[in-house]
Amino acid sequence: DRLVQLEKLQSKRIREVFSDDAKLEQEMELLCTSITAFCKSVEQKIHQIQTRGSEMGVTRGDNKMRTAAQRQLAKQLQDTSKQFREMQKKYVAQLRQRQAGAPAGEDGDRADAGFS
């Protein structure tokens, strides 16, 4: 599961305080891009459920089945998207917290507190 992979990479990145691992950052970026593209692709396919085959004379039962499938897939996509957004929000908050608690001089915005 891509979300699990991303969560592991984010946790690793948060734990490695003194590491500036560009490869890890690139892996995380690729996973985020992949997850976003996957969600967009699924969204398009959900919309296609209703339109595909509709010109061939869909029975009421077929239409109900399509609508039920569409709703179920949309719910799953919504849950996955929400989980992804929450993971990203948590990761960014952890990075900001770490930067705020970083020793003076590391983030470039803070003065050398107490030693001037």
N, C-alpha and C positions, 0 to 999 in steps of 0.2 A: 504494500500500500504506500502510495507516494506521500500521503500525509504523515504516516509513521516515520518514513525516511527523513522527511523535512524536520519533523520534531526532534529526531535524534541529532541531526546536523546542527540545529539551532541550540540544543542543549550543550553539545560539544563546543560550539562557538562561545557560548556564555561562560562555560567553565574555563576556557583557555584565555585567561585574562591578559597575558603578555604575548599572546600569539597574534600575528597579523597574517593569517593564512589565506592568501588570495585564492588558492585552489578550493578551500572550503567555502569561501564566499561565492565563488563561481558555481560550485555544485548546488548551493542553496538557491542561487539565482535561476539556474537551469530548472531546478525542481519547481520553483514558483511559477516560472513561465509555462512549464509542462502542465501543471495543475490548472492554471488559468485557461490554457488552450483546451484542455480536456473538458472543463466546465462549459466553455463556449460551444464546443462541439456537441456535447450532450444536449445543451439547450436547443441547438438547431435541430437535432434529431427528434427531440420532444415535439417541436412544432411540426415536423414532417409527419409524425404519426397521424395527425388529423387530416393532412392534405393528401398524402399518398393513397392512391386507390379510390379516392372519393369520386372520381369521374366514372368509375366502373359500377356505380349504383350500389351504395352501401345500405345494408339493412339496418333497421333500428337497433338490433342486437349488436351488430358490428360497430355501430356508432357508440353504443354504450361501452363496449369493451375498449374501444380506442380511447374514449374519454377517461375511463378508469385507469388504463395503463399510463396515459399522459399525466394524470394527477399523481399517481404513485411515483413515477419517475421524477416529476417536478419536485415532489416532497423530498425525495432522496437527494436530488441536486441541491435543493435549498439547504438541507442539513449539512451536506458536505461543504458547501460554500461558506456557511456560517462557521463551521469548525475551522476552515482554512483562515478566514478573516480573524477569528479569535486567536488562533495560533500566531498569526502575524502581529496582531496588536500586542499580545503578551511578550513576544520576542523584542519588539521595538521598545516596549516599556522597560524590559530588563536591561537592554542596551543603554537606554537613557539613565536608568538608575545607576548602573555601573559607571557611566561617564560622570554623573553628578557626584558620585562618591569617590571618584578617581583622585589620586594625590595631585597636589598643585602642579601645574605646568603640563600635564599630560594632554589636556583637551585644548590647550592654547588660549582659552578664554579666562582662565583664573590666574590671579596674581599669586606670587609666592607668599602665601599667608603665613605671618608669624616670623618670617626670616628676612624681612626687608629692613 
